[in-house]
Amino acid sequence: MSENVELNNSKARNRTQMDDQKVTLHSKIHKKNIGEVEIRKDSRLHYREMKFRLKAELVYGILKSVLGEGKVLSPQVDVYGKSKKIFKL
């Protein structure tokens, strides 16, 4: 998947923001932003948080394109790659 995703630092869009507050994940396949990673500490009393957001459908599309055709194990589970041998599909 890493070959299909480019990492960039965010850029401020207005005066209240600062450059490089987040790392954005940009899909080379979809030509769109597919997620972001952000570390926040909103106040001295608040613990640091790492927020990791992904657009699931786009990430799933990248994974499917890399892993090839999958097999349906159940209505909720698709099996890809080497795991097809484990499930004897």
N, C-alpha and C positions, 0 to 999 in steps of 0.2 A: 504494500500500500504506500510505503514511503516514497517510492518513485513517482507516484501520481499526485503527491501533495507537496505544496510549497509553503514554507513558513515565512511570515512577515511580521514586523512590529507594526502596531496600529499607529495612525496619525490623527492628531487632534482635528476635530471638525468645527470647534468653536473656542472662545476664550476661556471657558470654564474647564476645558479638558487639557490634557497634556499628551504629547507624543509618547509612544512606547509603553502605554499602560497595559496593553494586551498583546498576546501573540495570536495572530490569525492564521487559520489553516485554509489554504486556497487550493481547490481542485484543478489540476491541469486538464482533466477530462471534461468536467462540467463548466469550467471557466467561471466558477463562483466561489464565494466564501462558504466553507462547509462547517466551520466551527471556530472556537476561540478558547484560549487559556488565559486566565486573569488571576492575579494574586491581589487580595484586598485586605486592608486593615482600616476599617472605617473610623475607629477612635482608639484612644489609649486603653479603654476598658474592653474593647472588643478583640476577640482572638483573630488571628490571621486566617483567611479562608482562601482556598484555591477553587476557582470556579472553572469548570471544564464543560463547555457546551458544544454539542455536535448536532448537525442536521442529519438525523438518522437515515432518512431515505437516500440522501446523497452519498453518505459514507457506505451504506449497504450496496449501493450501485457500484462504487469503486471496488469494494471487496468482491462482488459477483463478477466483475469484469476481469479481475486478476485470477480468481480461483476457477473460472470456467463454469460449465454446466453443473448444476446441483441435482440432487435427488430428494424427493419428498419423503420424509420419514413419518410425519404425521401432519395434520392441518396446521400446527403451530411450529413445526421444526423442518427446516431444509438442511441437508447434509452436503458439504462441499469438500473438495480436495482429498487428502489422505484419510479423512474420517469415513469416507464411503467404504473403505476396506474393513474398518472396525465394525461398522454396522452391516457388513456383507450386502451392500447395495450395488 
